[in-house]
Amino acid sequence: MYEIVKIINSTLRDQAFSNPFEYIMDNQLAAIFIFSLFGSAVLNKIAYTMCGVFYKSRSNETLGSLGYMFFYCINVQVLIKLCQWFQDINLVISLYMLFVITLFIVLYKVKNGIRQNIV
């Protein structure tokens, strides 16, 4: 099952989403370059860390891959919307950072609430 989810996850990341930065930049090559750097270095790490709030590494690889795919999709969609709404890259990055911080706070509050109700 994990292999199927892994293939779907990879296909979604590579094919289903447009490059968020193509809405801001006129130069397609620069937009691809920035998203390649940002997507591989930053976006993957953020999605992985968000997934790690609820998922313990190596406990259930299928569940972990689904969680990662979920958080990656959320982050890319937020970036796409921000880039469509605003043309200033600094504003987009600032708003995205605010979104990430807020989402982490919410995720940890949900996790702590779940732990308190279980114990």
C-alpha angles and dihedrals in degrees: 000000000000092000092054092050090046092054092047090048092051093046092050093050094048104036115016102057127065121225106269093209094059087078091060104036129060092202107081093194092055091047091052092047094049093047091047091054095039095041096049099037106033112014095049091049093049093049091046092050092047090052089049091062088077104015125074110214116257094006097108114354094193092053091045092051091049091049092048091049090050094051093042090053092049093050095047092047092051090050092049092051093046091050091049093050100041130039097196111094092203091055091047092051092046093050091045091052089050089051092050093049092048092048092050090051091050093046093052092046090051091047092050091046091052091048092050092051093049097048 
